Each structure stands twice: as structure tokens, then as C-alpha cells.
Amino acid sequence: MNFLAHIYLSHEDENLILGNFIADMVKGRQIEVFSPDIVRGIKLHRQIDRFTDSHEIFGKSKKRLIEKYRHYSGVLVDMFYDHFLAKYWKDYSDEDINDFVKNAYDILLKNYSILPHRAKKILPFMIASNWLVNYADMGSLQKRLSGMAKRTKFDSGMENAVYDLRENYDLFLQEFRNFFPELISYVDKEINYTL
């Protein structure tokens, strides 16, 4: 899952949001500089990723892209699923997406000084272009994927993935709709019992 889903799955807990947001940018012993509550968010993020990457439905979505995008197919499915979450937000939350995202941005800005360097670089662009809300828009999604493609070591072709999403939109959407409630249920159990 990508930024929007990870923040959504943090249940509006400030420390879980922070940890979930920075988790991919925290390597090795860097985790030791964060408070135990933020570390819970980092660990939650990693559990979400493990659950997602090993799930049969996510694998089905990924398989549709793997021949063309290889290593990057999982990243693309993460982005597609965030697109669906943003577009169909009202199916998953009673809170307006704009209010939810503004609250998340406010939390991240309030804690800007403790964010890893890469997060500090990303956040202003994320807020200025309102990535989390605009994932719902195919044109904005295309821009995010093009930006990601420019930063890959190899020619990923990710800038073209919106065409694959359009071509198989209903299949990807159905897979997301089947998968996401299972992920929500898994996270609820993790938060309550193991974190």
C-alpha cells in the first residue's frame, strides 16, 4: 500500500501516522532515534507491507503487470490501490477526504523536525500538489508515476502504467475491493493484540 492507505490504517493515531509515513525511509539502526510509539507505527507499516505482499489478491493484481514492469509491479499496484482508496473514499470513511488529509499533513508538519531527510524533501511537494487527495485523479496519478520513473535506477516504464490501469480498471478495482477489507481487519487485530 502507498501513503494514503498507510495513513488511513493508522486510525488517526499521531504516532502511528508518523511511523507509518517514515517507515520506508528508516533503515537499520536509524529506528533507535524514534520514540517507542513512533516505532510502533514503523513496525505496523512493515506488517502491512508483509501482509499485502504475500496476499493472493494483491499477487493477482501484480501478476497482470509483472511481465511489463517486473520489479516495479508491486509498487504500481500500491499506487493503483491508493487511487481506488482516494476515489472511493466514502466507501471506507465517514470523514471527508480533504479534512482527513489536512489533519495528516498538519501532523507531519508539526513533527517536521524529527522526519528523516528524505521525508523532509518529499513532504513539501506532497502537500503542494496534494498527492493524497489527488491520487483519485488519473492525471495526477500519471504525474506521480512519471516522477517515480525518473528516480528509478533502471528504465522502469512506470510512466506508462496508467494505460494498464485504464485497460484493466474494473479488474484492479474489484481486486482492491476484495483485498482492502481484509487488510483493515488484519490491521485492527495487529493494533489491538500485538503492537
C-alpha positions in Angstrom: 0.0 0.0 0.0 1.1 3.6 -0.5 1.0 6.7 1.6 -2.8 7.3 1.7 -3.6 3.7 2.8 -0.8 3.6 5.4 -2.1 6.8 7.0 -5.7 5.7 6.8 -4.7 2.4 8.5 -3.1 4.4 11.4 -6.6 5.1 12.9 -5.8 8.8 13.3 -3.2 8.0 16.0 -0.5 10.7 15.6 2.5 8.4 16.4 1.2 5.6 14.1 0.7 8.1 11.3 4.3 9.4 11.7 5.8 5.9 11.9 3.7 4.6 9.0 4.7 7.6 6.9 8.5 7.4 7.5 8.9 3.6 7.7 10.4 3.1 4.2 12.9 5.9 4.9 14.2 4.4 8.2 16.9 1.9 7.7 18.7 -0.4 10.2 19.6 1.3 13.5 18.1 4.6 12.5 14.9 3.2 14.1 16.6 3.7 17.5 16.3 7.5 17.4 12.5 7.4 17.4 10.2 7.1 20.4 8.6 3.7 21.1 5.2 5.0 19.9 6.6 6.0 16.5 8.5 2.7 16.3 5.1 1.0 16.7 4.0 2.9 13.5 7.1 1.9 11.7 6.5 -1.8 12.7 2.9 -1.5 11.7 3.9 -0.2 8.3 6.2 -3.2 7.8 3.5 -5.6 8.9 1.0 -4.1 6.4 3.6 -4.5 3.7 4.3 -8.1 4.6 0.6 -8.9 4.7 0.0 -7.1 1.4 2.9 -8.6 -0.5 2.0 -12.1 0.5 -1.7 -11.8 -0.2 -3.2 -13.8 -3.0 -5.4 -10.9 -4.3 -2.5 -8.4 -4.4 -0.5 -11.1 -6.2 -3.2 -11.4 -8.8 -3.1 -7.6 -9.4 0.7 -7.7 -9.5 0.8 -10.6 -12.0 -1.1 -8.6 -14.5 1.8 -6.1 -14.6 4.9 -8.2 -13.9 5.9 -9.0 -17.4 6.0 -5.4 -18.4 7.2 -3.7 -15.2 9.0 -6.6 -13.4 10.5 -5.4 -10.1 8.2 -2.3 -10.1 4.8 -4.2 -10.5 4.2 -4.2 -6.7 4.9 -0.5 -6.4 2.4 0.1 -9.2 -0.3 -2.0 -7.6 0.3 0.0 -4.3 -0.3 3.2 -6.3 -3.4 1.8 -8.1 -4.8 0.7 -4.7 -4.2 4.2 -3.3 -6.0 5.6 -6.3 -9.1 3.5 -5.6 -9.0 4.4 -1.9 -8.9 8.1 -2.7 -11.6 7.8 -5.5 -13.9 5.6 -3.4 -13.1 7.2 -0.1 -16.7 7.5 1.0 -17.0 3.7 0.9 -14.3 3.5 3.7 -14.7 6.6 5.8 -17.4 9.0 7.0 -14.9 11.8 7.3 -14.4 14.0 4.2 -11.1 13.0 2.5 -10.0 16.7 2.4 -10.4 17.0 6.2 -8.7 13.7 6.8 -5.7 14.6 4.6 -5.4 18.1 6.0 -5.2 16.6 9.5 -2.5 14.1 8.3 -0.5 16.9 6.7 -0.8 19.0 9.9 0.6 16.1 12.0 3.5 15.6 9.6 4.3 19.3 9.5 4.1 19.6 13.3 6.7 16.9 13.6 8.8 18.0 10.6 12.0 18.4 12.7 12.1 14.6 13.5 11.4 13.4 10.0 14.2 11.6 8.1 15.9 13.7 5.4 14.1 12.0 2.5 10.7 12.6 4.2 11.6 16.3 4.7 12.3 16.5 1.0 9.1 14.8 -0.1 6.6 16.4 2.2 6.5 20.0 0.8 5.9 18.5 -2.7 3.3 16.1 -1.4 1.4 19.0 0.3 1.8 21.5 -2.6 0.4 19.0 -5.1 -2.0 17.4 -2.5 -0.9 13.9 -3.6 -3.1 12.1 -1.1 -6.4 13.6 -2.3 -5.3 13.8 -6.0 -4.4 10.1 -6.2 -8.1 9.9 -7.2 -7.4 11.8 -10.4 -5.8 9.8 -13.3 -3.9 12.9 -14.5 -2.3 13.4 -11.0 -1.6 9.7 -10.7 0.2 9.8 -14.1 2.3 12.7 -12.8 3.3 10.8 -9.6 4.2 7.7 -11.7 6.2 9.8 -14.1 8.1 11.4 -11.2 8.8 8.0 -9.7 10.0 6.7 -13.1 12.6 9.5 -13.3 14.1 8.4 -10.0 14.5 4.7 -10.7 17.9 3.2 -11.5 16.6 1.4 -14.5 14.1 2.2 -17.2 11.0 1.2 -15.3 8.4 2.3 -17.8 6.2 3.3 -14.8 5.2 6.5 -16.6 3.0 4.3 -18.9 1.3 2.3 -16.2 -1.9 4.5 -16.1 -2.7 2.9 -19.5 -2.6 -0.5 -18.0 -4.8 0.7 -15.1 -7.3 2.1 -17.6 -7.2 -1.1 -19.7 -8.0 -3.4 -16.7 -9.7 -0.8 -14.5 -12.6 -3.0 -13.4 -10.4 -6.0 -12.6 -8.0 -3.9 -10.5 -10.9 -2.2 -8.8 -12.6 -5.5 -7.9 -9.4 -6.9 -6.5 -8.9 -3.8 -4.4 -12.5 -4.0 -3.1 -11.9 -7.7 -2.2 -8.5 -7.1 -0.6 -8.9 -3.9 1.3 -11.5 -5.0 3.9 -9.2 -8.0 4.7 -6.3 -5.6 5.2 -8.4 -3.4 7.5 -9.4 -6.4 9.6 -5.8 -7.6 9.8 -4.6 -4.1 11.0 -7.3 -3.8 13.5 -6.2 -7.1 15.1 -2.5 -6.1 14.9 -3.1 -2.8 16.7 -5.3 -4.4 19.4 -3.2 -7.5 20.1 0.4 -7.3 19.0 1.6 -3.7 18.7 
